[in-house]
């Protein structure tokens, strides 16, 4: 029967889809292990860097460096937005895009202009097609980023801030919390706001760092590096979150395929049994008709 053939065809198609989702799950898991290892190795360095910077900032006046001085009037803001280059990772890209749109509306509500620097093809496709003010785009760079690339980005943000093209610079990325939770996070890059003692875990009994050369010289030297550390950490966090989201999405898709196969198999068996019953009824009806003839 055509109905039975259609059901068998659907079952075959879903089984092929399940094979694809299982393969993508395994690939995402392999990439996740590699990227997560880099992220976990870099995170203690980034944390300690922020702790030292916070300790230095607590002793110094903000006017020692222009990147520490807040503008009295803010009219122009720039956002460095991280998204993925590929889809099939659940709501990962959607959450970042929605958070970025909310940031844009907040800026416009305060009468500020904005520009976007986007990392990732998904964000680039979304915002360029809708006419948003996109300044720069970086695609297919995950896994290839080195410190020279990061330093060039930092140099561009710093030059635009010092020249007055931007009064504030923000960064938005997905922070890896757990395998099933990735949180869009907004960070102000410039003017730099070093972590407070509460953020870095420093209490009244925190160690006092001995600085050589002076704390002022160290602060001036560390501030640009602090930006590079934050951006590189965002690259690792966002890439790890993407692989985790894709692995979870593909695992859920594989489970849904299995459930659909079970459901279609049940429908197929019922339809097959109904067809057999109908044929038996025809045979019995024909036999009874012959007996009465």
C-alpha atoms as an extended CHARMM CRD file, in Angstrom:
* protein
*
       293  EXT
         1         1  UNK       CA              0.0000000000        0.0000000000        0.0000000000  PROA      1               0.0000000000
         2         2  UNK       CA              1.1090000000        3.5670000000       -0.6870000000  PROA      2               0.0000000000
         3         3  UNK       CA              0.5010000000        4.5630000000        2.9230000000  PROA      3               0.0000000000
         4         4  UNK       CA              2.8580000000        1.8830000000        4.2300000000  PROA      4               0.0000000000
         5         5  UNK       CA              5.5200000000        2.8510000000        1.6990000000  PROA      5               0.0000000000
         6         6  UNK       CA              5.2340000000        6.5140000000        2.7550000000  PROA      6               0.0000000000
         7         7  UNK       CA              5.6900000000        5.6180000000        6.4090000000  PROA      7               0.0000000000
         8         8  UNK       CA              8.7120000000        3.4260000000        5.6260000000  PROA      8               0.0000000000
         9         9  UNK       CA             10.2000000000        6.2740000000        3.6050000000  PROA      9               0.0000000000
        10        10  UNK       CA              9.7440000000        8.6680000000        6.5330000000  PROA      10              0.0000000000
        11        11  UNK       CA             11.3470000000        6.1990000000        8.9300000000  PROA      11              0.0000000000
        12        12  UNK       CA             14.3360000000        5.8340000000        6.6090000000  PROA      12              0.0000000000
        13        13  UNK       CA             14.7020000000        9.6120000000        6.3070000000  PROA      13              0.0000000000
        14        14  UNK       CA             14.5900000000       10.1190000000       10.0740000000  PROA      14              0.0000000000
        15        15  UNK       CA             17.1910000000        7.3760000000       10.5940000000  PROA      15              0.0000000000
        16        16  UNK       CA             19.5440000000        9.1430000000        8.1750000000  PROA      16              0.0000000000
        17        17  UNK       CA             18.9510000000       12.4090000000       10.0060000000  PROA      17              0.0000000000
        18        18  UNK       CA             19.7910000000       10.7130000000       13.3060000000  PROA      18              0.0000000000
        19        19  UNK       CA             23.0750000000        9.4730000000       11.8490000000  PROA      19              0.0000000000
        20        20  UNK       CA             23.9680000000       13.0430000000       10.8620000000  PROA      20              0.0000000000
        21        21  UNK       CA             23.0640000000       14.5190000000       14.2560000000  PROA      21              0.0000000000
        22        22  UNK       CA             25.0510000000       11.8100000000       16.0720000000  PROA      22              0.0000000000
        23        23  UNK       CA             28.0880000000       12.5250000000       13.8950000000  PROA      23              0.0000000000
        24        24  UNK       CA             27.7810000000       16.2750000000       14.5140000000  PROA      24              0.0000000000
        25        25  UNK       CA             27.4670000000       15.6110000000       18.2370000000  PROA      25              0.0000000000
        26        26  UNK       CA             30.7190000000       13.6350000000       18.2200000000  PROA      26              0.0000000000
        27        27  UNK       CA             32.5420000000       16.3300000000       16.2260000000  PROA      27              0.0000000000
        28        28  UNK       CA             31.3040000000       19.0680000000       18.5740000000  PROA      28              0.0000000000
        29        29  UNK       CA             32.3810000000       16.9970000000       21.6030000000  PROA      29              0.0000000000
        30        30  UNK       CA             35.9050000000       16.5900000000       20.1820000000  PROA      30              0.0000000000
        31        31  UNK       CA             36.2130000000       20.3220000000       19.4460000000  PROA      31              0.0000000000
        32        32  UNK       CA             34.7820000000       21.1520000000       22.8670000000  PROA      32              0.0000000000
        33        33  UNK       CA             37.4430000000       19.1060000000       24.6880000000  PROA      33              0.0000000000
        34        34  UNK       CA             40.2110000000       20.9480000000       22.8470000000  PROA      34              0.0000000000
        35        35  UNK       CA             38.7690000000       24.4500000000       23.2680000000  PROA      35              0.0000000000
        36        36  UNK       CA             37.6620000000       23.9020000000       26.8520000000  PROA      36              0.0000000000
        37        37  UNK       CA             41.1930000000       22.8310000000       27.7450000000  PROA      37              0.0000000000
        38        38  UNK       CA             42.5800000000       26.1000000000       26.3560000000  PROA      38              0.0000000000
        39        39  UNK       CA             39.9070000000       28.1150000000       28.1530000000  PROA      39              0.0000000000
        40        40  UNK       CA             40.5390000000       26.4420000000       31.5090000000  PROA      40              0.0000000000
        41        41  UNK       CA             44.3030000000       26.8840000000       31.0940000000  PROA      41              0.0000000000
        42        42  UNK       CA             43.9510000000       30.6040000000       30.2960000000  PROA      42              0.0000000000
        43        43  UNK       CA             41.2970000000       31.4470000000       32.8900000000  PROA      43              0.0000000000
        44        44  UNK       CA             43.6410000000       31.4300000000       35.9490000000  PROA      44              0.0000000000
        45        45  UNK       CA             45.9960000000       33.8090000000       34.1160000000  PROA      45              0.0000000000
        46        46  UNK       CA             43.1560000000       36.1550000000       33.2150000000  PROA      46              0.0000000000
        47        47  UNK       CA             41.8360000000       36.0570000000       36.7800000000  PROA      47              0.0000000000
        48        48  UNK       CA             45.2390000000       36.8040000000       38.3100000000  PROA      48              0.0000000000
        49        49  UNK       CA             45.8430000000       39.5670000000       35.7700000000  PROA      49              0.0000000000
        50        50  UNK       CA             42.5800000000       41.2340000000       36.7890000000  PROA      50              0.0000000000
        51        51  UNK       CA             43.4920000000       40.8110000000       40.4600000000  PROA      51              0.0000000000
        52        52  UNK       CA             46.8680000000       42.5360000000       40.0360000000  PROA      52              0.0000000000
        53        53  UNK       CA             45.3060000000       45.3110000000       37.9540000000  PROA      53              0.0000000000
        54        54  UNK       CA             42.6340000000       45.8770000000       40.5950000000  PROA      54              0.0000000000
        55        55  UNK       CA             45.2760000000       46.0650000000       43.3150000000  PROA      55              0.0000000000
        56        56  UNK       CA             47.2560000000       48.6600000000       41.3550000000  PROA      56              0.0000000000
        57        57  UNK       CA             44.1740000000       50.7020000000       40.4730000000  PROA      57              0.0000000000
        58        58  UNK       CA             43.1710000000       50.9380000000       44.1370000000  PROA      58              0.0000000000
        59        59  UNK       CA             46.3820000000       52.8940000000       44.8530000000  PROA      59              0.0000000000
        60        60  UNK       CA             46.4610000000       55.2350000000       41.8570000000  PROA      60              0.0000000000
        61        61  UNK       CA             44.5340000000       58.1870000000       40.5190000000  PROA      61              0.0000000000
        62        62  UNK       CA             42.5980000000       57.5470000000       37.2530000000  PROA      62              0.0000000000
        63        63  UNK       CA             44.2190000000       60.5020000000       35.4850000000  PROA      63              0.0000000000
        64        64  UNK       CA             47.5300000000       58.6650000000       35.0310000000  PROA      64              0.0000000000
        65        65  UNK       CA             46.2620000000       57.1210000000       31.7800000000  PROA      65              0.0000000000
        66        66  UNK       CA             43.6440000000       58.3320000000       29.2420000000  PROA      66              0.0000000000
        67        67  UNK       CA             42.0370000000       54.8830000000       29.0710000000  PROA      67              0.0000000000
        68        68  UNK       CA             41.0350000000       55.2340000000       32.7250000000  PROA      68              0.0000000000
        69        69  UNK       CA             39.3480000000       58.6290000000       32.3970000000  PROA      69              0.0000000000
        70        70  UNK       CA             35.5810000000       58.6090000000       31.8650000000  PROA      70              0.0000000000
        71        71  UNK       CA             34.0740000000       61.0770000000       29.4020000000  PROA      71              0.0000000000
        72        72  UNK       CA             31.7440000000       63.6350000000       30.9370000000  PROA      72              0.0000000000
        73        73  UNK       CA             29.2810000000       63.3070000000       28.0460000000  PROA      73              0.0000000000
        74        74  UNK       CA             28.8590000000       60.0170000000       26.1880000000  PROA      74              0.0000000000
        75        75  UNK       CA             27.3480000000       60.3130000000       22.7060000000  PROA      75              0.0000000000
        76        76  UNK       CA             29.0380000000       57.5140000000       20.7400000000  PROA      76              0.0000000000
        77        77  UNK       CA             29.4340000000       53.8720000000       21.7660000000  PROA      77              0.0000000000
        78        78  UNK       CA             30.9400000000       50.8500000000       20.0640000000  PROA      78              0.0000000000
        79        79  UNK       CA             30.1560000000       47.1780000000       20.6660000000  PROA      79              0.0000000000
        80        80  UNK       CA             32.4160000000       44.2120000000       19.9680000000  PROA      80              0.0000000000
        81        81  UNK       CA             29.9110000000       41.3780000000       19.4450000000  PROA      81              0.0000000000
        82        82  UNK       CA             30.8470000000       37.6940000000       19.3300000000  PROA      82              0.0000000000
        83        83  UNK       CA             28.6330000000       35.1890000000       17.4980000000  PROA      83              0.0000000000
        84        84  UNK       CA             29.2570000000       31.8440000000       15.7870000000  PROA      84              0.0000000000
        85        85  UNK       CA             30.2140000000       31.2230000000       12.1690000000  PROA      85              0.0000000000
        86        86  UNK       CA             27.7670000000       28.3100000000       11.8950000000  PROA      86              0.0000000000
        87        87  UNK       CA             24.3090000000       27.4330000000       13.1360000000  PROA      87              0.0000000000
        88        88  UNK       CA             22.7760000000       24.2130000000       14.4500000000  PROA      88              0.0000000000
        89        89  UNK       CA             23.6630000000       25.1750000000       18.0190000000  PROA      89              0.0000000000
        90        90  UNK       CA             20.2280000000       25.7890000000       19.4970000000  PROA      90              0.0000000000
        91        91  UNK       CA             19.4840000000       29.3030000000       20.7160000000  PROA      91              0.0000000000
        92        92  UNK       CA             23.1740000000       30.2230000000       21.0660000000  PROA      92              0.0000000000
        93        93  UNK       CA             23.2800000000       32.8340000000       18.2930000000  PROA      93              0.0000000000
        94        94  UNK       CA             19.7250000000       34.0260000000       18.9290000000  PROA      94              0.0000000000
        95        95  UNK       CA             20.4990000000       34.8550000000       22.5640000000  PROA      95              0.0000000000
        96        96  UNK       CA             23.5520000000       36.8970000000       21.5780000000  PROA      96              0.0000000000
        97        97  UNK       CA             21.7180000000       38.7330000000       18.7920000000  PROA      97              0.0000000000
        98        98  UNK       CA             18.7700000000       39.5410000000       21.0720000000  PROA      98              0.0000000000
        99        99  UNK       CA             21.1070000000       40.8290000000       23.7820000000  PROA      99              0.0000000000
       100       100  UNK       CA             22.9410000000       42.9890000000       21.2280000000  PROA      100             0.0000000000
       101       101  UNK       CA             19.6710000000       44.4260000000       19.9070000000  PROA      101             0.0000000000
       102       102  UNK       CA             18.6440000000       45.2680000000       23.4700000000  PROA      102             0.0000000000
       103       103  UNK       CA             21.9810000000       47.0620000000       23.9630000000  PROA      103             0.0000000000
       104       104  UNK       CA             21.4290000000       49.0270000000       20.7370000000  PROA      104             0.0000000000
       105       105  UNK       CA             17.9320000000       50.0690000000       21.8350000000  PROA      105             0.0000000000
       106       106  UNK       CA             19.3190000000       51.1840000000       25.2020000000  PROA      106             0.0000000000
       107       107  UNK       CA             21.9480000000       53.3310000000       23.4690000000  PROA      107             0.0000000000
       108       108  UNK       CA             19.4000000000       54.8630000000       21.1070000000  PROA      108             0.0000000000
       109       109  UNK       CA             17.0570000000       55.4820000000       24.0410000000  PROA      109             0.0000000000
       110       110  UNK       CA             19.8080000000       57.5390000000       25.6920000000  PROA      110             0.0000000000
       111       111  UNK       CA             20.3390000000       59.5390000000       22.5020000000  PROA      111             0.0000000000
       112       112  UNK       CA             23.6620000000       57.8910000000       21.6520000000  PROA      112             0.0000000000
       113       113  UNK       CA             24.9320000000       56.7050000000       18.2840000000  PROA      113             0.0000000000
       114       114  UNK       CA             26.5260000000       53.2770000000       17.9970000000  PROA      114             0.0000000000
       115       115  UNK       CA             28.7920000000       51.1490000000       15.8090000000  PROA      115             0.0000000000
       116       116  UNK       CA             29.2480000000       47.3820000000       15.7490000000  PROA      116             0.0000000000
       117       117  UNK       CA             32.3760000000       45.2880000000       15.3330000000  PROA      117             0.0000000000
       118       118  UNK       CA             31.1850000000       41.7250000000       14.7800000000  PROA      118             0.0000000000
       119       119  UNK       CA             33.0240000000       38.4320000000       15.1300000000  PROA      119             0.0000000000
       120       120  UNK       CA             31.2070000000       35.5250000000       13.4720000000  PROA      120             0.0000000000
       121       121  UNK       CA             29.2500000000       35.0170000000       10.2620000000  PROA      121             0.0000000000
       122       122  UNK       CA             25.8520000000       34.6490000000       11.9330000000  PROA      122             0.0000000000
       123       123  UNK       CA             26.0230000000       38.0530000000       13.5650000000  PROA      123             0.0000000000
       124       124  UNK       CA             27.3860000000       39.6080000000       10.3850000000  PROA      124             0.0000000000
       125       125  UNK       CA             24.5390000000       38.1850000000        8.2590000000  PROA      125             0.0000000000
       126       126  UNK       CA             21.8700000000       39.3080000000       10.7120000000  PROA      126             0.0000000000
       127       127  UNK       CA             22.9870000000       42.8870000000       11.3230000000  PROA      127             0.0000000000
       128       128  UNK       CA             24.2230000000       43.7680000000        7.8250000000  PROA      128             0.0000000000
       129       129  UNK       CA             21.0040000000       42.5660000000        6.1650000000  PROA      129             0.0000000000
       130       130  UNK       CA             18.9190000000       44.6900000000        8.5220000000  PROA      130             0.0000000000
       131       131  UNK       CA             20.8720000000       47.8860000000        7.9770000000  PROA      131             0.0000000000
       132       132  UNK       CA             22.5420000000       48.2450000000       11.3690000000  PROA      132             0.0000000000
       133       133  UNK       CA             25.6600000000       50.4120000000       11.6330000000  PROA      133             0.0000000000
       134       134  UNK       CA             28.3990000000       47.7660000000       11.2650000000  PROA      134             0.0000000000
       135       135  UNK       CA             31.9500000000       49.1350000000       11.2930000000  PROA      135             0.0000000000
       136       136  UNK       CA             34.0190000000       45.9480000000       10.9540000000  PROA      136             0.0000000000
       137       137  UNK       CA             33.4900000000       42.1950000000       10.5730000000  PROA      137             0.0000000000
       138       138  UNK       CA             35.7170000000       39.1960000000       11.3560000000  PROA      138             0.0000000000
       139       139  UNK       CA             34.5750000000       35.7610000000       10.1590000000  PROA      139             0.0000000000
       140       140  UNK       CA             36.1590000000       32.3000000000       10.1890000000  PROA      140             0.0000000000
       141       141  UNK       CA             38.7170000000       33.3720000000       12.7970000000  PROA      141             0.0000000000
       142       142  UNK       CA             37.8660000000       30.9960000000       15.6570000000  PROA      142             0.0000000000
       143       143  UNK       CA             40.7190000000       28.6100000000       16.3080000000  PROA      143             0.0000000000
       144       144  UNK       CA             43.1140000000       30.8260000000       14.2980000000  PROA      144             0.0000000000
       145       145  UNK       CA             43.3440000000       33.8180000000       16.6290000000  PROA      145             0.0000000000
       146       146  UNK       CA             46.8150000000       34.8070000000       17.8490000000  PROA      146             0.0000000000
       147       147  UNK       CA             48.0480000000       37.6430000000       20.0140000000  PROA      147             0.0000000000
       148       148  UNK       CA             48.9530000000       39.8410000000       17.0290000000  PROA      148             0.0000000000
       149       149  UNK       CA             45.3440000000       39.6940000000       15.7990000000  PROA      149             0.0000000000
       150       150  UNK       CA             44.0860000000       40.6060000000       19.2770000000  PROA      150             0.0000000000
       151       151  UNK       CA             46.5950000000       43.4620000000       19.5690000000  PROA      151             0.0000000000
       152       152  UNK       CA             45.4210000000       44.8980000000       16.2390000000  PROA      152             0.0000000000
       153       153  UNK       CA             41.8270000000       44.8850000000       17.4940000000  PROA      153             0.0000000000
       154       154  UNK       CA             42.8830000000       46.5660000000       20.7440000000  PROA      154             0.0000000000
       155       155  UNK       CA             44.8750000000       49.1570000000       18.8120000000  PROA      155             0.0000000000
       156       156  UNK       CA             41.8410000000       50.0170000000       16.7050000000  PROA      156             0.0000000000
       157       157  UNK       CA             39.5320000000       50.3920000000       19.7230000000  PROA      157             0.0000000000
       158       158  UNK       CA             42.1150000000       52.4900000000       21.5680000000  PROA      158             0.0000000000
       159       159  UNK       CA             42.7340000000       54.8080000000       18.6250000000  PROA      159             0.0000000000
       160       160  UNK       CA             39.0170000000       55.3740000000       18.0860000000  PROA      160             0.0000000000
       161       161  UNK       CA             38.5290000000       56.1160000000       21.7800000000  PROA      161             0.0000000000
       162       162  UNK       CA             41.4600000000       58.5350000000       21.9840000000  PROA      162             0.0000000000
       163       163  UNK       CA             40.4280000000       60.2980000000       18.7560000000  PROA      163             0.0000000000
       164       164  UNK       CA             36.8620000000       60.7650000000       19.9760000000  PROA      164             0.0000000000
       165       165  UNK       CA             35.2220000000       58.3980000000       17.4660000000  PROA      165             0.0000000000
       166       166  UNK       CA             33.8990000000       56.4020000000       20.4180000000  PROA      166             0.0000000000
       167       167  UNK       CA             33.2330000000       57.5510000000       23.9690000000  PROA      167             0.0000000000
       168       168  UNK       CA             32.7140000000       54.0220000000       25.3150000000  PROA      168             0.0000000000
       169       169  UNK       CA             33.6140000000       50.5650000000       24.0040000000  PROA      169             0.0000000000
       170       170  UNK       CA             31.7480000000       47.4410000000       25.1140000000  PROA      170             0.0000000000
       171       171  UNK       CA             32.1770000000       43.7360000000       24.4550000000  PROA      171             0.0000000000
       172       172  UNK       CA             29.4540000000       41.0690000000       24.3800000000  PROA      172             0.0000000000
       173       173  UNK       CA             30.1390000000       37.3340000000       24.3200000000  PROA      173             0.0000000000
       174       174  UNK       CA             28.6960000000       34.0770000000       25.6060000000  PROA      174             0.0000000000
       175       175  UNK       CA             30.3010000000       33.0110000000       28.8740000000  PROA      175             0.0000000000
       176       176  UNK       CA             30.6360000000       29.2710000000       29.4810000000  PROA      176             0.0000000000
       177       177  UNK       CA             28.9060000000       28.3520000000       32.7510000000  PROA      177             0.0000000000
       178       178  UNK       CA             28.1050000000       24.6410000000       32.3370000000  PROA      178             0.0000000000
       179       179  UNK       CA             27.5540000000       22.2360000000       29.4790000000  PROA      179             0.0000000000
       180       180  UNK       CA             23.8830000000       23.2260000000       29.3270000000  PROA      180             0.0000000000
       181       181  UNK       CA             24.1810000000       26.9060000000       30.2970000000  PROA      181             0.0000000000
       182       182  UNK       CA             25.9470000000       29.6380000000       28.3370000000  PROA      182             0.0000000000
       183       183  UNK       CA             25.2560000000       33.2030000000       29.4030000000  PROA      183             0.0000000000
       184       184  UNK       CA             25.4810000000       36.3080000000       27.1680000000  PROA      184             0.0000000000
       185       185  UNK       CA             27.7830000000       38.7100000000       29.0180000000  PROA      185             0.0000000000
       186       186  UNK       CA             28.3130000000       42.4420000000       28.5030000000  PROA      186             0.0000000000
       187       187  UNK       CA             31.6510000000       43.9690000000       29.5500000000  PROA      187             0.0000000000
       188       188  UNK       CA             32.8160000000       47.5810000000       29.3070000000  PROA      188             0.0000000000
       189       189  UNK       CA             36.2500000000       47.6090000000       27.6890000000  PROA      189             0.0000000000
       190       190  UNK       CA             36.9880000000       51.3370000000       27.5270000000  PROA      190             0.0000000000
       191       191  UNK       CA             37.1810000000       53.3890000000       29.6820000000  PROA      191             0.0000000000
       192       192  UNK       CA             38.7690000000       50.5990000000       31.6910000000  PROA      192             0.0000000000
       193       193  UNK       CA             37.1060000000       49.8880000000       35.0030000000  PROA      193             0.0000000000
       194       194  UNK       CA             39.4920000000       47.6040000000       36.9070000000  PROA      194             0.0000000000
       195       195  UNK       CA             37.8750000000       44.9620000000       39.1330000000  PROA      195             0.0000000000
       196       196  UNK       CA             37.1020000000       46.0740000000       42.6450000000  PROA      196             0.0000000000
       197       197  UNK       CA             38.3930000000       44.2820000000       45.6980000000  PROA      197             0.0000000000
       198       198  UNK       CA             35.0920000000       42.4390000000       46.0430000000  PROA      198             0.0000000000
       199       199  UNK       CA             35.2970000000       41.1880000000       42.4470000000  PROA      199             0.0000000000
       200       200  UNK       CA             38.8400000000       39.9110000000       42.7660000000  PROA      200             0.0000000000
       201       201  UNK       CA             38.3280000000       38.3540000000       46.1890000000  PROA      201             0.0000000000
       202       202  UNK       CA             40.6760000000       40.7860000000       47.9110000000  PROA      202             0.0000000000
       203       203  UNK       CA             39.6160000000       41.5830000000       51.4330000000  PROA      203             0.0000000000
       204       204  UNK       CA             41.1600000000       43.6670000000       54.1930000000  PROA      204             0.0000000000
       205       205  UNK       CA             43.8200000000       41.0050000000       54.6130000000  PROA      205             0.0000000000
       206       206  UNK       CA             44.8150000000       40.9020000000       50.9580000000  PROA      206             0.0000000000
       207       207  UNK       CA             48.4990000000       40.8380000000       50.1140000000  PROA      207             0.0000000000
       208       208  UNK       CA             50.1570000000       44.1140000000       49.2060000000  PROA      208             0.0000000000
       209       209  UNK       CA             52.1280000000       43.8410000000       45.9570000000  PROA      209             0.0000000000
       210       210  UNK       CA             55.6300000000       45.2660000000       45.8140000000  PROA      210             0.0000000000
       211       211  UNK       CA             56.0540000000       46.9870000000       42.4590000000  PROA      211             0.0000000000
       212       212  UNK       CA             59.2490000000       47.5320000000       40.5500000000  PROA      212             0.0000000000
       213       213  UNK       CA             59.2950000000       49.7980000000       38.6210000000  PROA      213             0.0000000000
       214       214  UNK       CA             56.6650000000       52.0890000000       40.1500000000  PROA      214             0.0000000000
       215       215  UNK       CA             52.9700000000       51.2570000000       40.2880000000  PROA      215             0.0000000000
       216       216  UNK       CA             52.2490000000       54.0860000000       37.8210000000  PROA      216             0.0000000000
       217       217  UNK       CA             54.6350000000       52.6750000000       35.2280000000  PROA      217             0.0000000000
       218       218  UNK       CA             53.2620000000       49.1770000000       35.6780000000  PROA      218             0.0000000000
       219       219  UNK       CA             49.6900000000       50.4190000000       35.3130000000  PROA      219             0.0000000000
       220       220  UNK       CA             50.5070000000       52.2580000000       32.0810000000  PROA      220             0.0000000000
       221       221  UNK       CA             52.1860000000       49.1250000000       30.7360000000  PROA      221             0.0000000000
       222       222  UNK       CA             49.4580000000       46.6920000000       31.8340000000  PROA      222             0.0000000000
       223       223  UNK       CA             46.3650000000       48.5860000000       30.6900000000  PROA      223             0.0000000000
       224       224  UNK       CA             46.6160000000       47.7340000000       26.9490000000  PROA      224             0.0000000000
       225       225  UNK       CA             47.5330000000       44.1580000000       27.8330000000  PROA      225             0.0000000000
       226       226  UNK       CA             44.4630000000       44.0130000000       30.0670000000  PROA      226             0.0000000000
       227       227  UNK       CA             42.2890000000       44.7160000000       27.0010000000  PROA      227             0.0000000000
       228       228  UNK       CA             44.0560000000       41.9970000000       25.0160000000  PROA      228             0.0000000000
       229       229  UNK       CA             43.5850000000       39.4980000000       27.8440000000  PROA      229             0.0000000000
       230       230  UNK       CA             39.8640000000       40.2640000000       28.1000000000  PROA      230             0.0000000000
       231       231  UNK       CA             39.2790000000       39.9520000000       24.3480000000  PROA      231             0.0000000000
       232       232  UNK       CA             41.2750000000       36.7300000000       24.0270000000  PROA      232             0.0000000000
       233       233  UNK       CA             39.4040000000       35.2780000000       27.0000000000  PROA      233             0.0000000000
       234       234  UNK       CA             36.1210000000       36.2330000000       25.2790000000  PROA      234             0.0000000000
       235       235  UNK       CA             37.2250000000       34.3590000000       22.1420000000  PROA      235             0.0000000000
       236       236  UNK       CA             37.9010000000       31.2010000000       24.1780000000  PROA      236             0.0000000000
       237       237  UNK       CA             34.7220000000       31.5250000000       26.2490000000  PROA      237             0.0000000000
       238       238  UNK       CA             32.5310000000       32.1030000000       23.1910000000  PROA      238             0.0000000000
       239       239  UNK       CA             34.0480000000       29.2590000000       21.1710000000  PROA      239             0.0000000000
       240       240  UNK       CA             33.6990000000       26.8300000000       24.0880000000  PROA      240             0.0000000000
       241       241  UNK       CA             30.0950000000       27.9170000000       24.6170000000  PROA      241             0.0000000000
       242       242  UNK       CA             29.3380000000       27.4220000000       20.9080000000  PROA      242             0.0000000000
       243       243  UNK       CA             30.6390000000       23.8350000000       20.8790000000  PROA      243             0.0000000000
       244       244  UNK       CA             28.8070000000       23.0250000000       24.1220000000  PROA      244             0.0000000000
       245       245  UNK       CA             25.5540000000       24.4660000000       22.7380000000  PROA      245             0.0000000000
       246       246  UNK       CA             25.9420000000       22.5450000000       19.4710000000  PROA      246             0.0000000000
       247       247  UNK       CA             26.7120000000       19.2840000000       21.2790000000  PROA      247             0.0000000000
       248       248  UNK       CA             23.6220000000       19.7140000000       23.4590000000  PROA      248             0.0000000000
       249       249  UNK       CA             21.4460000000       20.6390000000       20.4730000000  PROA      249             0.0000000000
       250       250  UNK       CA             22.6120000000       17.6480000000       18.4350000000  PROA      250             0.0000000000
       251       251  UNK       CA             22.1140000000       15.3150000000       21.3970000000  PROA      251             0.0000000000
       252       252  UNK       CA             18.5420000000       16.5710000000       21.7860000000  PROA      252             0.0000000000
       253       253  UNK       CA             17.9940000000       16.2190000000       18.0320000000  PROA      253             0.0000000000
       254       254  UNK       CA             19.2090000000       12.6060000000       18.1220000000  PROA      254             0.0000000000
       255       255  UNK       CA             16.8460000000       11.8240000000       20.9910000000  PROA      255             0.0000000000
       256       256  UNK       CA             13.9620000000       13.4560000000       19.1230000000  PROA      256             0.0000000000
       257       257  UNK       CA             14.7840000000       11.3760000000       16.0340000000  PROA      257             0.0000000000
       258       258  UNK       CA             14.7140000000        8.1860000000       18.1000000000  PROA      258             0.0000000000
       259       259  UNK       CA             11.3420000000        9.1430000000       19.5550000000  PROA      259             0.0000000000
       260       260  UNK       CA             10.0130000000        9.9560000000       16.0830000000  PROA      260             0.0000000000
       261       261  UNK       CA             11.2480000000        6.6050000000       14.7510000000  PROA      261             0.0000000000
       262       262  UNK       CA              9.4690000000        4.7880000000       17.5770000000  PROA      262             0.0000000000
       263       263  UNK       CA              6.2890000000        6.7620000000       16.8920000000  PROA      263             0.0000000000
       264       264  UNK       CA              6.4200000000        6.1300000000       13.1320000000  PROA      264             0.0000000000
       265       265  UNK       CA              7.1660000000        2.4340000000       13.6840000000  PROA      265             0.0000000000
       266       266  UNK       CA              4.0680000000        2.1700000000       15.8570000000  PROA      266             0.0000000000
       267       267  UNK       CA              2.0010000000        3.9200000000       13.1750000000  PROA      267             0.0000000000
       268       268  UNK       CA              3.4590000000        1.6040000000       10.5280000000  PROA      268             0.0000000000
       269       269  UNK       CA              2.6230000000       -1.5220000000       12.5480000000  PROA      269             0.0000000000
       270       270  UNK       CA             -0.9250000000       -0.3020000000       13.1480000000  PROA      270             0.0000000000
       271       271  UNK       CA             -1.4230000000        0.4960000000        9.4630000000  PROA      271             0.0000000000
       272       272  UNK       CA              0.0640000000       -2.8530000000        8.4390000000  PROA      272             0.0000000000
       273       273  UNK       CA             -2.1760000000       -4.7160000000       10.8830000000  PROA      273             0.0000000000
       274       274  UNK       CA             -5.1920000000       -2.7920000000        9.6170000000  PROA      274             0.0000000000
       275       275  UNK       CA             -4.3200000000       -3.7290000000        6.0390000000  PROA      275             0.0000000000
       276       276  UNK       CA             -3.9330000000       -7.4140000000        6.9660000000  PROA      276             0.0000000000
       277       277  UNK       CA             -7.2420000000       -7.3580000000        8.8270000000  PROA      277             0.0000000000
       278       278  UNK       CA             -8.9730000000       -5.7600000000        5.8450000000  PROA      278             0.0000000000
       279       279  UNK       CA             -7.5910000000       -8.4300000000        3.5050000000  PROA      279             0.0000000000
       280       280  UNK       CA             -8.7080000000      -11.2150000000        5.8590000000  PROA      280             0.0000000000
       281       281  UNK       CA            -12.1720000000       -9.7110000000        6.0500000000  PROA      281             0.0000000000
       282       282  UNK       CA            -12.3400000000       -9.6700000000        2.2500000000  PROA      282             0.0000000000
       283       283  UNK       CA            -11.2940000000      -13.3220000000        2.1120000000  PROA      283             0.0000000000
       284       284  UNK       CA            -13.7770000000      -14.3880000000        4.7790000000  PROA      284             0.0000000000
       285       285  UNK       CA            -16.5390000000      -12.3700000000        3.1190000000  PROA      285             0.0000000000
       286       286  UNK       CA            -15.7930000000      -13.9960000000       -0.2390000000  PROA      286             0.0000000000
       287       287  UNK       CA            -15.8220000000      -17.4720000000        1.3280000000  PROA      287             0.0000000000
       288       288  UNK       CA            -19.1740000000      -16.8360000000        2.9940000000  PROA      288             0.0000000000
       289       289  UNK       CA            -20.6040000000      -15.5760000000       -0.2670000000  PROA      289             0.0000000000
       290       290  UNK       CA            -19.4940000000      -18.7800000000       -2.0420000000  PROA      290             0.0000000000
       291       291  UNK       CA            -21.1230000000      -20.9500000000        0.6140000000  PROA      291             0.0000000000
       292       292  UNK       CA            -24.4710000000      -19.1950000000        0.1660000000  PROA      292             0.0000000000
       293       293  UNK       CA            -24.3060000000      -19.3570000000       -3.6070000000  PROA      293             0.0000000000
